[in-house]
Each structure stands twice: as structure tokens, then as C-alpha cells.
Amino acid sequence: MAQASALIKRYPLVVATLVVAAVGLALLFTPAEWLTKWLVSGYAIAVALFLGYGMVRDVIRGHLGIDILAVTAITAAVLVGEYWAAIIIVLMLTGGEALEDYAELRSKRELTALLNRAPQIAHRIVQGETQDVSANEVRVGDTILVRPGELVPVDALLKDPSGTFDESSLTGESIPVERVAGELVPSGAVNGSTAVTLEAAATAADSQYQLIVRLVTEAANSKAKVVRLADRYAVPFTVFALALAGLAWAVSGEPVRFAEVLVVATPCPLLIAAPVAFMAGMSRSAKAGIIVKGSSTLETLSRIRTVAADKTGTLTRGTPELERLHVNNGFDPMLMLQLAASAEVFSSHVLADSVVRAAKQRELALLKVNAAQEFATNGVHANVDGRDVRVGKPSWIETNSTGFEPVHIKAGELAVHVAVDGVAVGAILMRDQVRTSTPAALDALRAAGVQKFVMITGDTKETANYIATQLGITDVHAECQPADKVKIVASEPLRPVMMVGDGLNDAPVLAASDVGVAMGARGSTAASESADVVNLVDDFSRVALAVKYGKDTVRIALQSIWLGIIISVGLMGIAAFGFLPAIAGAWLQEVVDLVAILGALRALGPRSERRAANR
């Protein structure tokens, strides 16, 4: 009963049309049979007047839509006595909204599932007792219990020795992830078969899952230019339909022929196909761990001609490995690494994690840090166990210490210089590796129509050129500040330009590019918020996949629109010669609507792809 009431409130015109049709049919079997014509015709004309009022308002605003065909078809059908055809057109128009809603729900199923799974409850442990609270009440530092099969409510650090989590809703990867004590577990991950305790590292509002929910909400509420393609075809389609209907009437001398042509000219496929296709495309992307914020972004992705990318953490793994240690004046190399790693704990730079990891791999204990300050793009200054330590760029170390000695850097190496108590003691040399997926992804982008690749990085020219040579990229911009990156992308002549990055310093250029892609699995919140696409999987191949999905979506949207136009024009031609009665044409137009919707739903991807993703 409640569902029926909700349907009536949501689609009152559909219900009214069905009621009028039912009453009209019932009257045919009573002495008041003559009332059927007046009831059905009067209702159809009332709906036509209602639509006509909206059409006039649109025209006053300077927007010529295609409702004129529907209004004219209903009116013409009533005037020539084809009132049953008129009521079918009304049902088609009013029921079109319900059909579109169903198709949209089907097409954005993955987006909706992501929103519905947002964590709501947390089990907070206070003085040994477990309290059930709203996820929004959890504060940083709280201890929380996550039972088997439950969602992790906020980003949190694992306190138990180990745990297994299903992060497929966040990254699209179905293989469970093993975490150890101290590792960050993102909100929205599903706990395995053993209860675990965690320490909240962020509030619900600042956690990864809520960030994704905000991005998905933006995506679901967006519109694309191509969705409004119906407006582009409105005038020529309307003029053609009216001209053909008028010609059929003039040649045959039968006014009914005018109505018969217009009945099959109603343009519902134009209005429905594109929005459904774009929702399906965004849902397909979300299933693969690619959050596309807007349907307009999908349209732009289909036309990308230039791809610009940061190097570290984007084209490369972003986790350099220690190659060698260079020390000055006999300083202990292991002590230098230990002091540097202790200071780098307080740095957000991607190399800092590598330095810390190198020390841990060599079983060097991190020392107590009494104070620390990070200097953006330069390094970290810290008091480590009573010693003054600086870790960072060579120019910064040279300026703030004595005894600096340049280090010969081999191709592809990265140097992190170290000064202790005001004296430069040496450098930690590391090497980053190209992602295994990057070469194939670049080939896929070329196959998709990308004509130019640009590397934009803050690293040295030697390192940048070394990586670029491996990938066949000839346009390289090294030692760039964030403002430099914005200028380079803004001045790129071959557009649209996609920029791919993963760090805080990439946020401005991601916002400035035609399409900004954040490698969200490693990227900062700032990068994710400023980007148009967030790649939740730490895999560059997903960038090529995003372009492919954009091209597929636009192609299918246009195919569905043209399919509806071609079928409608074919039916109009048949009707013009008198071979298609008005009532039959009205029912066939409903079939055209369904064909257009089913065609648009192909943007969800091949069935084999969906089955594989579900597995």
C-alpha cells in the first residue's frame, strides 16, 4: 500500500492517464459510450495545454525544445478523431519519466551501492567497555573494535599484529588486503573473519570513504553537454517532422495522415538516451575503481589529445629503493641513515617514506625527535636525540651547512642530502622504478587517439630524462614548481589536456587542466578534491581505462540518439504513405523508447566485463 501511494505521488500524470484510459474503456460497454470520446479527448487536450504552457515558458527564456512535436501530435490526433492514439502519446510522455528513472537507477547501480554502504556505526572502546556510537562521533585517537564482516567506520591504524580487509568498494580490487600493526586501514574496508582493534586516525568527515562519497555525489548530480544533444537536434527534427506531416496531408488530402506522421515523431528517445548512457558510463567507471566526478568529464575524456603526467608516484612506483650511501669525512653511513630516517618521519614527501623504510629494512631503530619542521619543497629540519639534523635537497643543505660536497648521481638516481650539527655528512641515493603498467598504458592511450605525452616533474633533469627515455616521452619539463606546472599545461596547444598527478603540489595543475586525474590510492585529499577523476587503484593503466570508458560512453550515447532518430524517421515515412494507423504508430513509438534505453544501457560495459567484476 505504501509503495502504491509513493508511486502515485511520484508519477501522478501516469496514474491519471491510466485511470482515464480505464474509465474510457469501461464506458465503451455502457449506454454512456458516447462519453468515452469526450473524456479521453478532453484529458489529452488538457495535458497538451499543460505541456504547451511549459513550452511557451521555455521559448520566452530563449530555449526552443522539442515538446512542440508532442503537443502538436496530441492535438492533431484529437482533432481527426484518433483520441485513443492521443491518450497513448500522453502515456508515452508521462511514462517516459518513469522509464528514465528505472534506466537511471539501473545505470548508476554501482554509484548508489557506494553511497548506501557508507559506514554508520562504530564500536568505541572506553575503559575496557564497548560503546556503539555514530561513526560521526569517533575522534582521532579513539580505540574502535571492528567485528568480522563489518565496515571500518573511519580511517584508522591497525593495533593488532595483523588483519585482512576487503577494500574492493574503495579500489575495485577484489583480492583481500593484508595489513600489519601500524598500517592505515581506510574507512569503508570490510573486515575479514577475525575481530580487530584500531586507533582512529581521522574523523568520519575526513576519512577516505566520505571523500569518495562526496566525489560520487558530485558525479551523480552532474550533467554533460552531450546530454543536451536533444536540443541540438530539436529544430531540424521538428521542422522535418512537421514538413513531412504537412506534405503527407497535402498529397493524400486526408487530415488524418498529418496526425499519423506526428504520432511516430514524438522525440522521447532523444530525451532519454544520453542521460542514461552517461550514468551507465560513470557506474562502469566506479566499478573499476575510477570515480568520474561529472558526466561532462566523460565527454571530455573521449576527446583527450594530450596527456601530461607527474613522474614520481604517477609514471613511476613512487617508492624508491636505497641504491647506496655516500658519506663525507668518514661519517658512519648507518648512523647517517638512522638520523635521516628519524627526521623524515615528519615529512610528507614521497621520498621520506622510502628513507624510513630503508632504515627499518636494516633494523635501525628510529631515534627520539624533540622538534621537527618541514620546509616545503626543500626538506626537514629536526632535533634528533639532541643532534641538529637537516634532510633534503642539495641546494638547501649547501645553504644551511658547511663541508658540502656534490655527489655524482648516476642516471635515474635520486639524492637525499643529510647535514648533522651544521655539517654536510653525505647523501642517501635511491632509485625509482617505472610502473610495470605504464608502458602498456601509454600504448593504450595512443591507440585511443592521444597524440602527445608530456612529463612535468619537480625532480632533476637527469632523473626526469632517464625515466622519460625508458617510456619514449620526448617532451620533458623538470625541476618545476607548482606554478610552473600550471603555466605549462595552460600553454599546451593540443587540447583537451589531461594532467595526471598524485601529490599535494599537483593539486593546482589538476584543477587547471581540462581533465585532472588524481592517483587517489596514494594521493592527498587536496589532489583528489581538485581533480575531475580520482583513480582509487594505484595503477597507471586505469588512466587509459578512463579514456576508453569516456570514448565508449559518448559513442553509445550518440548511437542511441541516432538509432531513435532513424527508427522514428523510418516510421514517419511509412505513416506518410498511409500504411501505419495512428494507434499502431503510438504503440510502436513506445517500442522505440525501449530500444533507445536498452541501447544506452550498453554503456555499462560488456556482459562478460560485468560478470568478471562481480566475480
C-alpha positions, 0 to 999 in steps of 0.5 A: 500500500505504501509503495502504491501511494509513493508511486502515485505521488511520484508519477501522478500524470501516469496514474491519471492517464491510466485511470482515464484510459480505464474509465474510457474503456469501461464506458465503451460497454455502457449506454454512456459510450458516447462519453468515452470520446469526450473524456479521453479527448478532453484529458489529452487536450488538457495535458497538451495545454499543460505541456504547451504552457511549459513550452511557451515558458521555455521559448520566452527564456530563449530555449526552443525544445522539442515538446512542440512535436508532442503537443502538436501530435496530441492535438492533431490526433484529437482533432481527426478523431484518433483520441485513443492514439492521443491518450497513448502519446500522453502515456508515452510522455508521462511514462517516459519519466518513469522509464528514465528513472528505472534506466537511471537507477539501473545505470548508476547501480554501482554509484548508489551501492557506494553511497548506501554502504557508507559506514554508520556505526562504530564500536568505541572502546572506553575503559575496557567497555564497548560503546556503539556510537555514530561513526560521526562521533569517533575522534582521532585517537579513539580505540574502535573494535571492528567485528568480522564482516563489518565496515571500518567506520573511519580511517584508522591504524591497525593495533593488532599484529595483523588483519585482512580487509576487503577494500574492493568498494574503495579500489575495485580490487577484489583480492583481500588486503593484508595489513600489519600493526601500524598500517592505515586501514581506510574507512569503508574496508570490510573486515575479514573473519577475525575481530580487530582493534584500531586507533582512529586516525581521522574523523568520519568527515575526513576519512577516505570513504566520505571523500569518495562519497562526496566525489560520487555525489558530485558525479551523480548530480552532474550533467554533460553537454552531450546530454543536451544533444536533444536540443541540438537536434530539436529544430531540424527534427521538428521542422522535418517532422512537421514538413513531412506531416504537412506534405503527407496531408497535402498529397493524400488530402486526408487530415488524418495522415498529418496526425499519423506522421506526428504520432511516430515523431514524438522525440522521447528517445532523444530525451532519454538516451544520453542521460542514461548512457552517461550514468551507465558510463560513470557506474562502469567507471566506479566499478573499476575503481575510477570515480568520474566526478561529472558526466561532462568529464566523460565527454571530455575524456573521449576527446583527450589529445594530450596527456601530461603526467607527474613522474614520481608516484604517477609514471613511476612506483613512487617508492624508491629503493636505497641504491647506496650511501655516500658519506663525507669525512668518514661519517658512519653511513648507518648512523647517517641513515638512522638520523635521516630516517628519524627526521623524515618521519615528519615529512610528507614527501614521497621520498621520506617514506622510502628513507624510513623504510630503508632504515627499518629494512636494516633494523635501525631503530628510529631515534627520539625527535624533540622538534621537527619542521618541514620546509616545503619543497626543500626538506626537514629540519629536526632535533634528533636525540639532541643532534641538529639534523637537516634532510633534503635537497642539495641546494638547501643543505649547501645553504644551511651547512658547511663541508658540502660536497656534490655527489655524482648521481648516476642516471635515474638516481635520486639524492637525499642530502643529510647535514648533522650539527651544521655539517654536510655528512653525505647523501642517501641515493635511491632509485625509482622504478617505472610502473610495470603498467605504464608502458602498456598504458601509454600504448593504450592511450595512443591507440585511443587517439592521444597524440602527445605525452608530456612529463612535468616533474619537480625532480632533476633533469637527469632523473626526469630524462632517464625515466622519460627515455625508458617510456619514449616521452620526448617532451620533458619539463623538470625541476618545476614548481607548482606554478610552473606546472600550471603555466605549462599545461595552460600553454599546451596547444593540443587540447583537451589536456589531461594532467595526471598527478598524485601529490599535494603540489599537483593539486593546482595543475589538476584543477587547471587542466581540462581533465585532472586525474588524481592517483587517489590510492596514494594521493592527498585529499587536496589532489583528489578534491581538485581533480575531475577523476580520482583513480582509487587503484594505484595503477597507471593503466586505469588512466587509459581505462578512463579514456576508453570508458569516456570514448565508449560512453559518448559513442553509445550515447550518440548511437542511441540518439541516432538509432531513435532518430532513424527508427522514428524517421523510418516510421514517419515515412511509412505513416506518410504513405498511409500504411501505419494507423495512428494507434499502431504508430503510438504503440510502436513509438513506445517500442522505440523508447525501449530500444533507445534505453536498452541501447544506452544501457550498453554503456555499462560495459560488456556482459562478460566485463560485468560478470568478471567484476562481480566475480 
